[in-house]
Amino acid sequence: MPNSQYAVQKAFVQKLKELAPANTSLAEEIAELLNVSADSAYRRLRGETAISLDEAVTLCTHFKIPFSAFTETLAGLVTFRYRHLDENEESFFQYLQSLDQTLDKLLMANEKRIVYGAVDISILQHLGFRGIGTFKMYYWMRALMGVKRMQDKKFDPNLISAEMQQVANSIHKKYLKVPSTEIWSDDMLFPTLKQIEYSWESGWFESKDAVLAVCENLREMMFTTRDWAAQGSKLLNEPKDERPQNYKLYFSELLIGNNTIMAYLDSLKAVFLSHHTFNNINTTDVRFCNETEEWLEKHMQKATLISGTAEKQRVKFFNLLEKNIDKVIDKIKAD
């Protein structure tokens, strides 16, 4: 194959390897999809046999990869991937499974990290705390997805199936292992506290004790994050001398505007933007990723690092967040 053609096909194959689901045997998958022998599939992967246009379209369709990912980026044109959600619990369960698989792929990379410009606490963090995590899943399914079974049910953690909670816990445990840098503002809890207030005022809680338990679990989550920031690590159960420094927290007075995650997997960059509150759209478009990276770096330059040694600023910041929780608790108790 001529060098120019090989260069395009080499880039094509590399993108397939990066974007295909984790634990996929690419050669076997290609052989089955294209109805060719395993040897023919390997020749295509090595660039010895050309991948035809029809074959490329078949591969892109199967792996749900935009064909534009293999072409030169056009200024102003970006292709995003998006998971459609139906009005049922199975759709939400599949959404959680896709998050879990995305983290699997991230953890498989030799060099990995995420940078999170936050408007709200990450779903990856919420899911590790049963009270607030199950409430968020209940709220999303009832208020945003319109799941029928939830419409006449008051909140109860047991409404969330054991299978769903198991995947949620898996997501959180994997998130703890991924090195992350997060940029928070002092109104980080506003979306979650408004959801709790709305649900209480709408009669979605069985009792004051039930809603107050969710608030206290939210407080526990803040205390845990404070400890992560103090130690510079999310893996506090590890022996101190073996604990990886995998957590940085910045306080920003600037408005982020939209939850934005920049993920790094070896040479691959990907951007995840919040969509419909908890869902996301994502892209590996090189120009868009580079511009997002620069935008996040500018935010960090203007922000204050409050993890590690910045104890005074860290204590002040988390005390403010705790006061916001107390205001909502006092309001509920006064009802």
TORRO-456766 format. One line per 10 residues: number of its first residue (from 0); their letters; for each residue x, y, z of C-alpha. Coordinates in steps of 0.05 Angstrom, whole numbers, plus 32768, in hexadecimal, padded with zeros to 4 digits. Layout:
<sites>
NUM	a	X,Y,Z; ... $
</sites>
This chain:
<sites>
0	mpnsqyavqk	8000,8000,8000; 801C,8046,7FEF; 8036,806D,802A; 8000,80A3,8025; 7FC9,806F,8026; 7FEA,8049,805F; 7FEF,8089,8089; 7FA4,8093,8084; 7F94,804A,8093; 7FC6,8049,80CC $
10	afvqklkela	7FA2,8085,80EB; 7F60,8062,80DE; 7F76,8023,8102; 7F94,804B,813C; 7F52,806F,8145; 7F2C,802D,8145; 7F5B,8012,817B; 7F51,8051,81A5; 7F06,8056,819E; 7EF0,800E,819A $
20	pantslaeei	7ED2,7FF0,81DA; 7F03,7FD7,820F; 7F17,7F8D,820C; 7F04,7F89,81C2; 7F2C,7F5A,8195; 7F2F,7F8A,815A; 7F48,7F57,8127; 7F11,7F24,8138; 7EDC,7F5B,8137; 7EF3,7F75,80F4 $
30	aellnvsads	7EF6,7F2E,80D6; 7EAE,7F22,80EB; 7E94,7F66,80D6; 7EB5,7F65,8091; 7EAB,7F1A,8086; 7EF5,7F0F,807A; 7F28,7EDF,8098; 7F4F,7EF0,80D7; 7F8E,7EF5,80AD; 7F6C,7F28,807F $
40	ayrrlrgeta	7F56,7F50,80BB; 7F9D,7F52,80D6; 7FB7,7F68,8092; 7F86,7FA3,8094; 7F9D,7FB5,80DA; 7FE6,7FB3,80C3; 7FD7,7FDC,8085; 7FEA,7FA5,8055; 7FA4,7FA2,8038; 7F7C,7FE2,802B $
50	isldeavtlc	7F3B,7FED,8051; 7F06,8000,801E; 7ED6,803A,8028; 7E9C,800A,8032; 7EC4,7FE3,8066; 7ED6,8024,808A; 7E8D,8038,808D; 7E7B,7FF3,80A9; 7EB0,7FF8,80DF; 7E9C,803F,80F2 $
60	thfkipfsaf	7E53,802C,80F6; 7E60,7FEF,8121; 7E8F,8011,8152; 7E64,8050,8152; 7E9F,807B,813D; 7E91,80B8,8112; 7EB1,80B2,80CD; 7EC9,80F9,80D5; 7EF9,80E1,810C; 7F26,80C6,80D5 $
70	tetlaglvtf	7F25,8104,80A9; 7F48,8147,80B0; 7F26,8173,80E4; 7EFF,81AC,80C4; 7EFE,81EF,80E9; 7EBB,81F8,810B; 7EA3,81B1,8100; 7EA6,817F,813A; 7E85,813B,813F; 7E6C,8125,8184 $
80	ryrhldenee	7E56,80E1,819E; 7E16,80DE,81C7; 7DEF,80A7,81EB; 7DA4,80AD,81E1; 7D7B,809F,8220; 7D34,8082,821D; 7CFF,808A,8254; 7D10,8049,8278; 7D3F,802E,82AD; 7D63,7FFF,827D $
90	sffqylqsld	7D79,803B,8254; 7D96,805C,8292; 7DB7,801A,82A7; 7DD8,8016,8262; 7DEF,805E,826A; 7E12,804B,82AC; 7E31,800E,828B; 7E4D,803B,8254; 7E6D,8068,8289; 7E8B,802B,82AA $
100	qtldkllman	7EA8,8013,8267; 7EC4,8058,8258; 7EE9,8056,829B; 7F03,8010,828A; 7F21,802C,824A; 7F3F,8066,8270; 7F5F,8039,82A4; 7F7E,800D,826E; 7FA8,8048,8255; 7FEF,804E,826E $
110	ekrivygavd	7FEA,8099,8274; 7FA6,80AF,828C; 7F85,80EA,82AF; 7F48,8116,82AD; 7F3F,8161,82B6; 7EF9,8174,82CD; 7EDF,81BB,82C7; 7EA1,81B6,82F3; 7E5E,81D8,82FB; 7E43,819D,8324 $
120	isilqhlgfr	7E62,8164,834A; 7E75,812C,8319; 7E46,80F1,8311; 7E85,80C6,831A; 7E8A,80E1,8361; 7E40,80E0,8374; 7E39,8097,8363; 7E68,8082,839B; 7E39,809B,83D2; 7DFA,8073,83DA $
130	gigtfkmyyw	7DCB,80A9,83F5; 7DDB,80E2,83C5; 7DEE,80B2,838C; 7DAB,808C,838C; 7D86,80CF,8394; 7DA8,80EB,8357; 7D97,80AD,832E; 7D4F,80B0,8347; 7D4A,80FB,8336; 7D68,80F3,82F1 $
140	mralmgvkrm	7D3A,80B9,82DF; 7CFB,80DA,82FC; 7D04,8124,82EB; 7D2F,8122,82AC; 7D23,80DF,828A; 7CDA,80D6,829D; 7CE3,808D,82B1; 7C9C,8075,82BE; 7CA9,8049,82FB; 7CC8,8084,8320 $
150	qdkkfdpnli	7C8E,80B5,8314; 7C63,809F,834F; 7C9C,8088,837C; 7CBA,80AF,83B6; 7D05,80AC,83BB; 7D21,806D,83DA; 7D69,8055,83CD; 7D4D,800F,83C1; 7D27,8029,8384; 7D6A,8026,8361 $
160	saemqqvans	7D77,7FDD,834E; 7DB0,7FB7,836D; 7DCE,7FAD,8327; 7DCC,7FF8,831A; 7DEC,8008,835E; 7E22,7FD4,8350; 7E35,7FF6,830E; 7E32,803A,8331; 7E63,8022,8366; 7E90,8005,8330 $
170	ihkkylkvps	7E91,8049,830C; 7EA4,806D,834C; 7EDC,803C,835E; 7EFB,8043,8319; 7EF5,808F,831D; 7F1E,808C,835E; 7F57,806C,8337; 7F5A,809F,82FF; 7F88,80DB,830D; 7F5D,8119,830A $
180	teiwsddmlf	7F61,8164,830E; 7F20,8187,831F; 7F0C,81D0,831C; 7ED4,81E2,834C; 7EAF,8223,835C; 7E8C,8237,839D; 7E47,8228,837F; 7E58,81E0,836E; 7E20,81C4,8399; 7DEA,81F2,837E $
190	ptlkqieysw	7DCF,81C1,8349; 7DCB,8187,837A; 7DAD,81B0,83B3; 7D78,81CC,8384; 7D67,8185,836E; 7D5F,8171,83B7; 7D34,81AE,83C7; 7D08,81A4,838A; 7CFD,815B,839B; 7CEC,816B,83E3 $
200	esgwfeskda	7CBB,81A2,83CF; 7C9C,8174,839B; 7C8E,813D,83CE; 7CC0,810C,83B2; 7CDC,80FA,83F7; 7CB7,80CE,8429; 7CCC,80F8,8464; 7CFB,812F,847E; 7D29,80F9,8498; 7D2F,80DD,8451 $
210	vlavcenlre	7D43,811F,8431; 7D71,8133,846B; 7D95,80F0,8463; 7DA4,8102,841B; 7DBE,8146,8430; 7DEB,8126,8465; 7E06,80F5,8432; 7E16,8130,8405; 7E3C,814F,843F; 7E62,810D,8447 $
220	mmfttrdwaa	7E75,8110,83FE; 7E90,8157,8408; 7EB9,8140,8445; 7ED6,8108,841B; 7EE9,8138,83E3; 7F09,8166,8416; 7F33,812B,842E; 7F47,811A,83E6; 7F5D,8162,83DC; 7F84,8162,841E $
230	qgskllnepk	7FA9,8122,840C; 7FAD,812E,83C1; 7F91,80E8,83B6; 7F4E,80C7,83AB; 7F68,8083,83C4; 7F68,8091,840E; 7F5F,8048,8420; 7FA4,8039,8404; 7FE0,8039,8433; 7FFA,8081,8437 $
240	derpqnykly	803F,8070,841C; 801F,804B,83E0; 7FE7,807F,83D3; 7FEB,809E,838D; 7FE7,80E9,8388; 7FAC,80E8,8357; 7F80,8123,836B; 7F87,816E,8362; 7F50,81A0,8372; 7F4C,81E8,835C $
250	fsellignnt	7F1C,821E,8374; 7F07,824D,833C; 7EE0,828E,8343; 7ED3,828D,82F8; 7E93,826E,82DD; 7EA2,822D,82B8; 7E5E,822D,8296; 7E59,81E2,8285; 7E74,81A2,82A2; 7EB1,8190,8278 $
260	imayldslka	7EDE,8153,827E; 7F1F,814F,8258; 7F37,8107,8257; 7F7D,80F0,8244; 7F8A,80A8,822E; 7FD3,80A3,8218; 7FD5,80CB,81D7; 7F89,80D1,81D2; 7F63,810D,81EC; 7F17,810E,81F6 $
270	vflshhtfnn	7EE7,8143,820E; 7EA5,8134,8232; 7E72,816C,8239; 7E34,8168,8264; 7DF3,8160,823E; 7DAC,815B,825B; 7DC7,8165,82A2; 7DE9,8121,82AD; 7DF5,8105,8267; 7E2F,811A,823B $
280	inttdvrfcn	7E46,8125,81F4; 7E8E,8114,81E4; 7EC2,811C,81AE; 7F0A,810C,819D; 7F0E,8144,8169; 7F57,815C,816F; 7F4B,81A6,8165; 7F10,81A8,8195; 7F37,8180,81CA; 7F73,81AE,81C5 $
290	eteewlekhm	7F49,81EC,81CB; 7F24,81CE,8207; 7F67,81BC,8227; 7F7E,8204,821F; 7F3D,821E,823C; 7F43,81F2,827A; 7F8C,8205,8284; 7F79,824F,8283; 7F45,8241,82B9; 7F79,821D,82E4 $
300	qkatlisgta	7FAA,8257,82DC; 7F76,8286,82F8; 7F5E,8256,832E; 7F7B,8245,8373; 7F97,81FF,8380; 7F77,81E9,83C2; 7F91,81A2,83C5; 7FD2,818F,83E7; 7FEE,81C6,8413; 7FBA,81FD,840A $
310	ekqrvkffnl	7F96,81ED,844B; 7F7B,8232,845B; 7F5A,823B,8417; 7F41,81F3,8416; 7F20,81F8,845B; 7EFF,823A,8448; 7EE4,821D,8407; 7EC6,81DE,8425; 7EA9,8204,8460; 7E83,822E,842D $
320	leknidkvid	7E69,81F0,840A; 7E53,81D3,844D; 7E2D,8213,845E; 7E07,820C,841D; 7DF1,81C6,8432; 7DDE,81E1,8477; 7DB2,8217,8458; 7D89,81E3,8433; 7D85,81B6,8471; 7D6C,81F1,849B $
330	kikad	7D38,8202,8466; 7D1E,81BA,8464; 7D1C,81B5,84B0; 7CF3,81F6,84B3; 7CBD,81DB,8484 $
</sites>
